[in-house]
Amino acid sequence: MIDSGLIEIRWHGRGGQGAVTSAELMAQAAINEGKYAQAFPAFGAERRGAPVVAFVRIDSSKPIWIRAEITEPDAVVVLDQGLLRVVDVTSGLKTTGMLVINTPKDPEEIIKEFNLDCSLATVDATKIARELIGVPIVNTSMIGALMRATKVIKLESLFEPLRERFGRLAERNISAMQKAYGETAVRGRHK
């Protein structure tokens, strides 16, 4: 569990998967809890499907003044497991950090396949999104997985931001987030 001081989270996804939206929703939920937060993307002229990075900073006690990209995250969320072969998603991940991946594979399989040495959480967010939302957009499912792995904010704190953002589709997104929270497999450090 990540629970003190400044928490920095980096989101890796592809254009159109909702990485930027996830960062914004998390920041809003943290602010609703009385914390300080910021969210911002890092992209240029990317098109749908191109790799995208988004960032979230949350501090429970003081304002956040830094505005730079996050290079040493406490947690990294990967919305598309295919990015593991294209981007070094663990770059700068703190030794106490958590990697959260959308994959149907068990954490042990991912650890062996990519020779990882970090705490890891996995969930089949694509399956959950197709089942409960009707489309393979995994951002809200991955928020649930991140909350299960880190508990950086309360899951319930996301309900209002989700309702504001998604309107009539909010309840489906909330259900996907809750299901992912329940189905996320979390493993500690390896090697």
ROLOGU-854326 format. One record per residue: z negated, y negated, x of N, C-alpha, C, CB in turn. Coordinates in steps of 0.2 Angstrom, whole numbers, padded with zeros to 4 digits, always signed. Each point is the difference from the previous one (the first is absolute). Last residue first. Glycine has a CB too. Example, Ala and Ser with C-alpha at 12.3 -4.5 7.8 and 13.67 -1.06 7.14 Angstrom:
<mivexs>
-0035+0011+0064-0001-0006+0004-0003-0005-0004+0010+0003+0006
-0010+0025-0004+0000-0006-0004+0000-0006+0004-0006+0006-0009
</mivexs>
This chain:
<mivexs>
+0037+0061+0062+0001+0001+0007-0006+0000+0004+0010-0005-0001
-0010-0008-0023+0002+0007+0003+0001-0001+0007+0006+0003-0011
-0020-0017-0011+0004+0000+0006+0002+0008+0003-0006-0011+0003
+0001+0009-0029-0002-0004+0005+0004+0001+0006-0011+0001-0004
+0019+0002-0022-0002+0003+0006-0002-0004+0005+0007+0009-0003
+0000-0008-0025-0003-0004+0005-0002+0005+0006-0003-0010-0008
+0019+0009-0016-0004+0005+0005-0001-0005+0006+0006+0011-0005
-0001-0017-0023+0001-0001+0008-0004+0004+0004+0003-0012-0003
-0002+0010-0022+0004+0006+0003+0001-0001+0008+0005+0002-0011
-0017-0018-0005-0003+0007-0001+0004+0005+0004-0004-0003-0011
+0013-0019+0011-0007+0000+0003-0003+0007+0000-0001-0012-0004
+0021+0009-0007+0001+0001+0007-0007-0001+0004+0011-0005-0001
-0011+0002-0022+0002+0007+0001+0001+0001+0008+0006+0001-0011
-0010-0023+0003-0006+0004-0001+0002+0008+0002-0004-0008-0009
+0022-0008+0009-0005-0001+0005-0006+0004+0000+0004-0012-0001
+0012+0014-0016+0002+0003+0006-0005-0002+0006+0012-0001-0005
-0017-0008-0016+0000+0007+0000+0002+0004+0006+0001-0001-0012
+0002-0022+0009-0007+0001+0001-0001+0007+0000-0003-0010-0005
+0025+0003+0000-0002-0001+0007-0007+0002+0002+0009-0009+0000
-0002+0010-0023+0003+0005+0004-0002+0000+0008+0010+0000-0009
-0017-0018-0005-0004+0006-0001+0003+0006+0003-0003-0004-0011
+0015-0017+0012-0006+0000+0004-0004+0007-0001+0000-0013-0001
+0021+0004-0010+0000+0006+0005-0006+0001+0004+0012-0002+0000
-0008-0017-0015+0000+0006-0004+0000+0006+0004+0006-0006-0009
-0011-0014+0024+0000+0000-0007+0000+0006-0004+0007-0010+0002
-0008+0004+0023+0005+0005-0003+0000+0000-0008-0002+0007+0010
-0012-0022+0005+0007+0000+0003+0005+0005-0004-0006-0001+0011
-0017-0003-0019+0003-0007+0001+0007+0001+0003-0011-0005+0001
-0003+0024-0002+0002-0002-0007+0004-0007+0000-0010+0006-0004
+0001+0002+0024+0006+0005-0002+0002-0002-0007-0005+0009+0007
-0014-0021+0002+0006-0002+0004+0006+0005-0003-0007-0004+0010
-0014+0010-0019+0002-0006-0002+0007-0003+0004-0012-0003-0003
+0002+0024+0010+0002+0000-0007+0003-0006-0002-0008+0008-0003
-0004-0004+0024+0008+0000+0000+0003+0000-0007+0000+0006+0011
-0024-0003-0005+0002-0007+0001+0008-0001+0000-0011-0001+0007
+0000+0023-0009+0000-0004-0006+0002-0007+0001-0009+0008-0005
+0006+0006+0023+0006+0002-0003+0001-0004-0007+0000+0011+0005
-0013-0021+0017-0001+0005-0006+0006+0001-0004-0012-0004-0001
+0012-0002+0028-0002-0003-0007+0000+0005-0005+0006-0010+0004
-0005+0018+0017+0000-0007+0002-0002-0005-0005+0008+0003+0009
-0005+0023-0005-0005-0003-0005-0001-0008+0002-0006+0012-0002
+0020+0008+0012-0003-0006+0003-0006-0003-0004+0010-0002+0006
+0005+0021-0013-0001+0001+0008-0005-0005+0003+0011+0005+0000
-0004-0006-0023-0004+0006+0001-0002+0001+0007+0006+0005-0010
+0008-0023+0004-0007-0002-0002-0004+0007+0001+0004-0009-0009
+0019+0010+0014-0004-0004+0005-0007-0001-0002+0011-0006+0003
+0003+0017-0018-0001+0004+0005-0004-0004+0006+0010+0007-0003
-0003-0018-0016-0005+0005-0002-0002+0004+0006+0004+0000-0012
+0014-0014+0014-0006-0004+0000-0006+0004-0002+0006-0010-0003
+0015+0020+0002-0002-0001+0007-0006-0005+0001+0011+0002+0004
+0000+0001-0025-0003+0006+0002-0003+0000+0007+0008+0006-0008
+0004-0024+0000-0007+0000-0003-0003+0007+0001+0004-0008-0009
+0018+0004+0019-0005-0005+0002-0007+0001-0003+0010-0007+0002
+0013+0020-0004-0007+0003+0001-0005-0005+0002+0006+0009+0004
+0018-0004-0018-0003-0005+0003-0007+0001+0001+0009-0008-0005
+0009+0022-0006-0003+0002+0006-0002-0007+0004+0007+0011+0001
-0006-0007-0028+0004-0002+0005-0003+0002+0007+0006-0009-0007
-0017+0012-0014+0007+0002-0002+0005-0002+0005-0003-0002-0011
-0022+0002+0009+0003-0006-0001+0007+0001-0002-0007-0005+0008
-0007+0024-0004-0004-0005-0005+0003-0007-0001-0009+0006+0004
+0020+0013+0009-0004+0003-0006-0003-0005-0004-0002+0010+0007
+0012-0017+0014+0005+0003-0005-0003+0002-0007+0007+0004+0010
-0022-0011+0007+0004-0005-0002+0005+0002-0005-0002-0007+0010
-0010+0023+0002-0004-0003-0005+0004-0006-0003-0010+0003+0007
+0021+0009+0010-0001+0004-0006-0004-0003-0005+0001+0010+0008
+0001-0022+0012+0006+0000-0003+0000+0005-0006+0006-0002+0011
-0025+0001+0003+0001-0006-0004+0006+0000-0004-0007-0007+0008
-0008+0024+0005+0007+0000-0002+0001-0005-0005+0001+0012+0002
-0019-0012+0019+0001+0001-0007+0007+0000-0002-0011-0006-0002
-0008+0005+0025+0006+0001-0003+0000+0001-0007+0003+0005+0010
-0017-0015+0014-0001+0001-0008+0007+0001-0002-0010-0006-0002
-0004+0005+0027+0006+0000-0004-0002+0002-0007+0007+0003+0010
-0016-0011+0017-0002+0002-0006+0006+0000-0005-0012-0004+0002
+0018+0008+0023-0003-0005-0004-0003+0003-0006+0007-0009+0005
+0010+0016+0013-0007+0000+0002-0003-0006-0003+0002+0005+0011
+0023+0011-0013-0005-0006-0001-0007+0001+0002+0007-0003-0010
+0017+0015+0010-0005-0001+0006-0004-0006-0001+0008+0006+0007
+0009+0003-0023+0001-0006+0004-0005-0002+0005+0004-0004-0010
-0004+0025-0003+0008-0002+0001+0001-0006+0004+0001+0005-0011
-0024+0003+0006+0004+0004+0005+0007-0002+0001-0007+0009-0004
-0006-0021-0012-0003+0000+0006+0004+0004+0006-0012-0002-0006
+0018+0004-0017+0002-0006+0003-0003-0001+0007+0001-0005-0012
-0008+0024+0000+0007+0000+0002+0003-0006+0003+0001+0008-0010
-0023-0008+0002+0000+0004+0006+0007+0001+0002-0010+0006-0003
+0005-0018-0018-0001-0003+0006+0001+0004+0007-0008-0007-0007
+0022+0014-0014-0007+0000+0001-0001-0004+0007-0002+0011-0006
+0024-0015-0010-0003+0004+0005-0008-0001+0001+0011+0000+0006
+0006-0013-0020-0003+0006-0003-0003+0005+0005+0009-0001-0009
-0008-0026+0011+0003+0006+0002-0002+0006-0004+0001-0005+0012
-0007-0022-0005+0003+0003-0006+0004+0006+0002+0001-0011-0006
-0022-0001+0020+0007+0002+0000+0002+0003-0007+0000+0002+0012
-0020-0016+0005+0001+0002-0007+0008+0001-0002-0011-0005-0004
-0009+0002+0026+0007+0000-0002+0001+0003-0007+0004+0000+0013
-0025-0013+0002+0002+0005-0005+0008-0001-0002-0012+0000-0005
-0008-0007+0027+0005-0002-0006+0002+0006-0004+0004-0009+0007
-0017+0005+0015-0004+0002-0006+0004-0001-0007-0011-0003+0006
+0020-0002+0015-0002+0007+0001-0004+0002-0006+0000-0002+0012
+0019-0017-0016-0007+0001+0004-0002+0007+0000-0003-0011-0004
+0029+0003+0003-0006+0002-0004-0006+0001+0004+0008+0006-0008
+0014-0013+0017-0006-0004-0001-0005+0002-0004+0008-0009+0002
+0014+0021-0006+0000-0005+0005-0006-0004-0001+0012+0000+0002
-0003+0018-0016-0007+0000+0003-0001-0005+0005-0001+0012-0003
+0022-0008-0008-0005-0003-0005-0007+0000+0003+0008+0004-0009
+0017-0004+0019-0006+0003+0002-0006-0003-0004+0005+0001+0012
+0021+0005-0020-0004-0006+0002-0007+0003+0002+0005-0007-0008
+0013+0022+0001+0004-0006+0002-0005-0006+0003+0008+0003-0009
-0015+0019+0000+0005+0002+0005+0004-0007+0003+0001+0012-0006
-0018-0013-0012-0003+0003+0006+0005+0002+0006-0009+0004-0008
+0016-0012-0014-0002-0005+0005-0003+0003+0006-0001-0009-0010
+0005+0022-0010+0005+0000+0005+0000-0006+0005+0007+0004-0009
-0023-0001-0009-0001+0005+0006+0006+0000+0005-0008+0007-0007
+0000-0027-0011+0005+0005+0001-0001+0004+0007+0008-0008-0007
-0024-0008+0000+0003+0001-0006+0005+0005+0000-0003-0011-0004
-0019+0005+0019+0007+0001+0001+0003+0003-0007-0001+0002+0013
-0021-0017-0001+0002+0004-0005+0008+0000+0000-0009-0004-0007
-0014-0001+0023+0007-0001+0000+0002+0005-0006+0002-0002+0012
-0026-0011-0001+0003+0005-0004+0008-0001+0000-0011+0002-0007
-0003-0015+0020-0005+0005-0001+0003+0006-0004-0009-0010+0000
+0024-0006+0017-0003+0001-0006-0006+0005-0001+0011-0003-0004
+0003-0013+0021-0005+0005+0002-0004+0001-0007-0001-0003+0012
+0019-0012-0011+0002+0004+0005-0005+0006+0002+0006-0010+0004
+0002-0010-0024-0005+0005+0002+0002+0005+0005-0005-0001-0011
+0014-0025+0007+0001+0007-0003-0005+0004+0003+0012-0002+0000
-0019-0024-0003+0005+0004+0004+0001+0007-0003-0003-0006+0010
-0013-0013-0016+0007+0001-0004+0005+0004+0004-0003-0011-0005
-0026+0004+0004+0006+0003+0004+0005+0001-0005-0007+0005+0008
-0014-0012-0016+0004-0005+0002+0006+0002+0004-0010-0007+0001
-0009+0015-0021+0004+0002+0005+0005-0005+0003-0001+0012-0005
-0026-0012-0007+0008-0002+0000+0004+0003+0006-0003-0010-0007
-0020+0022+0000+0002-0006+0003+0007-0001-0001-0009+0000+0008
-0004+0020-0016-0005-0005+0001+0002-0007+0002-0007+0009+0003
+0019+0013-0007-0005-0001-0005-0004-0006+0001+0000+0013-0001
+0026-0007+0007-0006-0002+0004-0005-0001-0006+0005-0005+0011
+0022+0014-0006-0005+0000-0005-0007-0001+0004+0006+0007-0009
+0023-0007+0011-0006-0001+0003-0005-0001-0005+0005-0005+0011
+0022+0016-0009-0006-0002-0004-0006-0001+0005+0004+0006-0011
+0026-0003+0012-0007+0000+0003-0005-0003-0005+0005-0002+0011
+0022+0015-0008-0005-0005-0003-0007+0000+0002+0008+0001-0010
+0020+0007+0016-0007+0001+0001-0004-0006-0003+0003+0005+0011
+0022+0011-0012-0003-0006-0002-0008+0001+0002+0008-0003-0009
+0019+0015+0012-0007+0000+0001-0003-0007-0001+0002+0009+0008
+0019-0002-0022-0001-0001+0007-0007-0001+0001+0010-0006+0001
-0001+0009-0023+0000+0006+0004-0001-0001+0007+0008+0005-0008
+0001-0025-0006-0003+0006-0003+0001+0006+0004+0002-0005-0011
+0000-0016+0026+0003+0002-0007-0004+0006-0003+0012-0005+0004
-0017-0017+0015+0000+0007-0001+0003+0001-0007-0009+0003+0007
+0006-0023+0008+0005+0001-0005+0001+0008-0002+0006-0010+0005
-0029+0004+0005+0006-0006+0001+0005+0002-0006-0002-0001+0013
-0026+0006-0009+0007+0003-0001+0004-0006+0001-0003+0010-0007
-0024-0004+0004+0004-0002+0006+0007+0003-0001-0010+0000+0007
-0012-0008-0025+0005+0005+0003+0003-0003+0006+0003+0004-0011
-0028-0008-0001+0006-0003+0001+0005+0006+0003-0006-0011+0002
-0021+0004-0012+0005+0005+0000+0007-0004+0001-0006+0008-0008
-0024-0011+0008+0007-0003+0001+0005+0006+0000-0004-0010+0006
-0025+0003-0012+0006+0005+0001+0006-0004+0001-0005+0009-0007
-0024-0008+0002+0005-0004+0003+0006+0004+0001-0008-0009+0005
-0011+0014-0024+0001+0001+0007+0006-0005+0002-0004+0012+0000
-0005-0007-0022-0004-0005+0003+0001+0000+0008-0008+0001-0009
+0019+0013-0009-0007+0003+0002-0004-0006+0003+0005+0012+0001
+0017-0017-0006-0003+0001-0007-0007+0003+0002+0011+0002-0006
+0003-0003+0024-0002-0007-0002-0004+0000-0007+0010-0005+0006
+0000+0025+0001-0005-0002+0005-0003-0007-0002+0005+0007+0009
+0014+0001-0020-0006+0004-0002-0006-0002+0004+0008+0009-0004
+0013-0019+0010-0003-0003-0007-0006+0004-0002+0012-0003-0003
-0001+0011+0022-0003-0006+0001-0003-0003-0006+0008-0002+0010
+0005+0022-0012-0007+0001+0003-0003-0007+0001+0005+0011+0005
+0016-0012-0014-0004+0002-0005-0007+0002+0003+0009+0005-0006
+0009-0012+0021-0003-0005-0004-0005+0002-0006+0011-0005+0002
-0001+0021+0012-0004-0004+0004-0003-0006-0004+0007+0003+0010
+0009+0012-0020-0007+0003+0001-0004-0004+0004+0005+0011+0000
+0017-0019-0003-0004+0000-0006-0007+0003+0001+0011+0000-0007
+0004+0002+0024-0002-0007+0000-0004-0001-0007+0010-0004+0007
+0000+0025-0003-0005-0001+0005-0003-0007-0001+0006+0008+0008
+0012+0005-0022-0006-0004-0002-0006-0001+0005+0003+0005-0010
+0021+0004+0010-0005+0005-0002-0007-0003-0002+0006+0008+0008
+0015-0019-0001+0001+0002-0006-0006+0005-0002+0012-0002+0000
-0005+0000+0025+0001-0006-0005+0001+0004-0007+0006-0007+0009
-0021+0020+0008+0007-0002+0000+0001-0005-0006+0004+0011+0005
-0027-0006+0010+0004+0003-0005+0007-0002+0001-0009-0001-0008
-0018-0002+0018+0007+0002+0002+0003+0003-0006-0003+0002+0012
-0020-0018-0007+0004+0004-0004+0007+0001+0002-0007-0004-0010
-0020-0003+0020+0007-0001+0001+0004+0005-0005-0001-0004+0012
-0025-0008-0009+0004+0005-0003+0007-0001+0001-0009+0003-0008
-0018-0011+0016+0007-0002+0000+0004+0006-0001-0002-0009+0008
-0024-0003-0011+0004+0006+0000+0007-0002+0000-0009+0006-0007
-0016-0017+0014+0007-0001-0001+0004+0007+0000-0001-0012+0005
-0025+0013-0009+0004-0005+0004+0007+0000-0003-0007+0002+0010
-0004+0021-0016-0004-0006+0002+0005-0005+0004-0010+0007+0001
+0014+0016-0012-0005-0004-0004-0002-0006+0003-0003+0011-0005
+0019+0013+0004+0001-0006+0003-0005-0005-0004+0012+0002+0005
-0012+0026-0003+0000-0006-0004+0000-0006+0004-0006+0006-0009
</mivexs>
